[in-house]
Amino acid sequence: RPVRGGACGGVYTAPVPALDHGDANELQRPLTAVYPGSFDPITSGHVEIVERALRLFDHVIVAVGRHPTKPGYFTVDERVALISECIAHLPRARAGK
């Protein structure tokens, strides 16, 4: 059941374990998704996409980019910190630059 509120003010939905990617006897590699964007600022919609991606992938990296000519509201380091706070409930997701 979704819960409203939280650090990011969005809807929190409990993450679903990653899908089984093959036969148990096969050598399995974890599947990692990279979610690139400016995330200036991060929204509950961005967090929901990460939650949904974790249903398909073992790990999700939220990659923060910087536009070469447009100034942002937050620095890249501030955005990484905000994203890390917003996805703290998702142990298989992390933010980076």
Salt bridges, closest charged atoms under 4 A:
ASP40 OD1 - ARG79 NE 3.94
GLU48 OE2 - ARG52 NH2 2.69
GLU51 OE2 - HIS89 NE2 2.91
ASP58 OD2 - HIS21 NE2 3.42
ASP77 OD1 - LYS97 NZ 2.57
